[in-house]
Amino acid sequence: EAGVAQSPRYKIIEKRQSVAFWCNPISGHATLYWYQQILGQGPKLLIQFQNNGVVDDSQLPKDRFSAERLKGVDSTLKIQPAKLEDSAVYLCASSFAGPSGANVLTFGAGSRLTVL
Amino acid sequence: GDSVTQMEGPVTLSEEACLTINCTYTATGYPSLFWYVQYPGEGLQLLLKATKADDKGSNKGFEATYRKETTSFHLEKGSVQVSDSAVYFCALNPTGANNLFFGTGTRLTVIP
């Protein structure tokens, strides 16, 4: 099966500019996640979707970050305006199970953002 | 709240040496526990998992046992190879939830 696709792989922008990342999960996976991985740290959950609904966005900085999954398949994460501290790898993951219960997340290769 | 504390690195070992990376967790109920690995230039990959107390997860020569009495899930391998060089993340899936909490990662370098 095809993996989780993400683009772009790399992006360099200046602070106060905007950027968007795209993710296409594994076919049939109802749950989609966006994680932020700052250099030297573990991934941190930003937002979790179940189909096209938001399950958890408690850690998403909503003044500058937004995400959508309009048709319950692919998703876009946007940052506007970007700050220096947003420099990180943005990881998309998907899983098959419903809103609760142990299951395996499959991760994409990530989108590395550098804010200058 | 739920959290994972992972042994800090980096760890440098000679080929064929024994590996242990410590991981302890804080959580209510009975979380599931995972080890993910990130090879250079690649995304996170599941290495192994355990879903209940005393379960042992294993894969590619790596093992970890879910110890509820010590709230630990230490990663072990008896003989590491150069190809095992990567960053290893311990992660927790809380009871009744569907997301993961990650540790800070431990970078392992194996030298010939």
Interface residues (C-beta under 8 A of the other chain):
Chain A: V4 T31 Y33 G40 Q41 G42 P43 K44 L45 Q48 Q50 V55 D56 L91 A93 S95 A97 G98 P99 S100 G101 A102 N103 V104 L105 T106 F107 G108 A109 G110
Chain B: V4 Q6 S32 F34 Y36 E42 G43 L44 Q45 L46 K49 T51 F89 A91 N93 G96 A97 N98 N99 L100 F101 F102 G103 T104 G105
